[in-house]
Amino acid sequence: MIDDIQKRALHRTSILEGQIRGLARMIENEDYCMDIIGQSRAIQKALASLDKLLIENHLRTHVAHMFESGGAEREQAVAELLKAYDFEGR
């Protein structure tokens, strides 16, 4: 994994851990539903941001290599990306 991306991804997972703990406390404390939903949505956005970092790393490392190799490896890279975005089989 690219060092900078790894550091950023680990930082985001630490933030997510805190957000999840906060969400659990909100549920336990029976906070206002809309506040809980707001926290849940923030977590979903943070996860999407983490996914973007991971996809960037995959593209810059594995996919670049697979495309250079060509043939079956190139096709595997395309299939993996289609699967990552739920486009497989369309």
DRENLUMSE-51070 format. One record per residue (C-alpha): residue in three letters; y, z, x. Coordinates in steps of 0.02 Angstrom, whole numbers, padded with zeros to 5 digits, always signed. Layout:
<mardrens>
ALAYZX
...
</mardrens>
This chain:
<mardrens>
MET+00000+00000+00000
ILE+00175-00039+00061
ASP+00250+00124+00126
ASP+00413+00115+00027
ILE+00324+00074-00135
GLN+00197+00212-00106
LYS+00336+00341-00080
ARG+00427+00283-00236
ALA+00266+00280-00339
LEU+00219+00456-00284
HIS+00394+00517-00326
ARG+00380+00441-00499
THR+00210+00522-00528
SER+00286+00691-00483
ILE+00423+00662-00610
LEU+00292+00610-00739
GLU+00193+00770-00708
GLY+00346+00873-00750
GLN+00384+00768-00902
ILE+00205+00788-00967
ARG+00211+00977-00942
GLY+00377+00980-01034
LEU+00304+00878-01176
ALA+00157+00998-01193
ARG+00278+01146-01200
MET+00379+01059-01334
ILE+00223+01032-01438
GLU+00165+01212-01412
ASN+00338+01277-01461
GLU+00339+01163-01613
ASP+00503+01084-01562
TYR+00589+00962-01677
CYS+00479+00807-01698
MET+00615+00685-01649
ASP+00646+00781-01487
ILE+00460+00772-01447
ILE+00459+00587-01485
GLY+00610+00563-01372
GLN+00518+00649-01230
SER+00362+00545-01263
ARG+00465+00385-01258
ALA+00545+00438-01094
ILE+00370+00463-01022
GLN+00317+00291-01082
LYS+00469+00214-00997
ALA+00430+00309-00837
LEU+00250+00245-00842
ALA+00313+00067-00868
SER+00425+00090-00716
LEU+00276+00151-00615
ASP+00175+00000-00673
LYS+00312-00116-00611
LEU+00303-00037-00438
LEU+00114-00053-00433
ILE+00121-00235-00490
GLU+00253-00270-00358
ASN+00141-00196-00224
HIS-00008-00295-00287
LEU+00091-00457-00286
ARG+00162-00429-00112
THR-00005-00382-00036
HIS-00165-00432-00124
VAL-00105-00577-00229
ALA-00010-00657-00084
HIS-00168-00649+00021
MET-00278-00712-00120
PHE-00164-00862-00151
GLU-00164-00904+00034
SER-00354-00900+00033
GLY-00360-01017-00116
GLY-00514-01063-00216
ALA-00606-00924-00305
GLU-00491-00789-00234
ARG-00339-00877-00305
GLU-00423-00889-00475
GLN-00470-00704-00466
ALA-00287-00660-00433
VAL-00231-00760-00584
ALA-00367-00679-00692
GLU-00316-00504-00635
LEU-00133-00535-00675
LEU-00176-00606-00846
LYS-00283-00453-00880
ALA-00145-00334-00820
TYR-00030-00408-00951
ASP-00161-00425-01088
PHE-00154-00615-01081
GLU-00337-00642-01041
GLY-00433-00756-01155
ARG-00281-00838-01234
</mardrens>
